[in-house]
Amino acid sequence: AQRVTQPEKLLSVFKGAPVELKCNYSYSGSPELFWYVQYSRQRLQLLLRHISRESIKGFTADLNKGETSFHLKKPFAQEEDSAMYYCALSGNTGRRALTFGSGTRLQVQP
Amino acid sequence: EAGVAQSPRYKIIEKRQSVAFWCNPISGHATLYWYQQILGQGPKLLIQFQNNGVVDDSQLPKDRFSAERLKGVDSTLKIQPAKLEDSAVYLCASSRDRGETQYFGPGTRLLVL
């Protein structure tokens, strides 16, 4: 069975501080990992996926297969980063539906 | 391009009543998903369509939930009869194909009293 764990429900940091949102997964195969974000009163949207290896809005995430982790990082948090962040995975074959974690709320204080 | 549309946005019903949700995906998107998001949890897939065929409905409570995607475009999700534990946000998403980026609608917030 596939599972995504986000251990922190809430992460509160000050503006300019580094941010790391944790994500661990279990999957018997080669997964694809994603981070989705939901800003206040907006739709859930894709932030980044590991295969594209991009930096979006200053965020990066590296897939660590040894530790089965896909932590989201940003060196300097901004107030506009405050949102709900969900880690998700899918298989790289077959139906490829997403399995989501329970989410972490990031609060960036001024 | 227009995003995924859902209606209604909010619905309040009493237990044992029935309710239906509608989703219009992004034009040309072959894959459509319905997710259930209970408060404090991440979205959970209920059913996935590829065009008008069901790819996965393993987590759909088929004794009370049903869904269809006629002509491979719009989709409806129905609950009959509703239970208190069905209170949640129901999200529709679509993608060009399986494995492509999923685009989410605004969701329908259901409260069962």
HADDOCK unambig.tbl for C-alpha pairs under 7 A between the chains (distance, minus, plus):
assign (segid A and resid 43 and name CA) (segid B and resid 104 and name CA) 6.39 0.50 0.50
assign (segid A and resid 43 and name CA) (segid B and resid 105 and name CA) 6.44 0.50 0.50
assign (segid A and resid 43 and name CA) (segid B and resid 106 and name CA) 5.35 0.50 0.50
assign (segid A and resid 44 and name CA) (segid B and resid 104 and name CA) 5.94 0.50 0.50
assign (segid A and resid 45 and name CA) (segid B and resid 103 and name CA) 6.62 0.50 0.50
assign (segid A and resid 45 and name CA) (segid B and resid 104 and name CA) 6.73 0.50 0.50
assign (segid A and resid 95 and name CA) (segid B and resid 55 and name CA) 6.68 0.50 0.50
assign (segid A and resid 95 and name CA) (segid B and resid 98 and name CA) 6.50 0.50 0.50
assign (segid A and resid 96 and name CA) (segid B and resid 98 and name CA) 6.11 0.50 0.50
assign (segid A and resid 96 and name CA) (segid B and resid 99 and name CA) 5.58 0.50 0.50
assign (segid A and resid 99 and name CA) (segid B and resid 44 and name CA) 6.81 0.50 0.50
assign (segid A and resid 100 and name CA) (segid B and resid 42 and name CA) 5.43 0.50 0.50
assign (segid A and resid 100 and name CA) (segid B and resid 43 and name CA) 6.07 0.50 0.50
assign (segid A and resid 100 and name CA) (segid B and resid 44 and name CA) 6.91 0.50 0.50
assign (segid A and resid 101 and name CA) (segid B and resid 42 and name CA) 5.44 0.50 0.50
assign (segid A and resid 102 and name CA) (segid B and resid 40 and name CA) 6.79 0.50 0.50
assign (segid A and resid 102 and name CA) (segid B and resid 41 and name CA) 4.47 0.50 0.50
assign (segid A and resid 102 and name CA) (segid B and resid 42 and name CA) 4.23 0.50 0.50
assign (segid A and resid 103 and name CA) (segid B and resid 41 and name CA) 6.96 0.50 0.50
assign (segid A and resid 103 and name CA) (segid B and resid 42 and name CA) 6.08 0.50 0.50
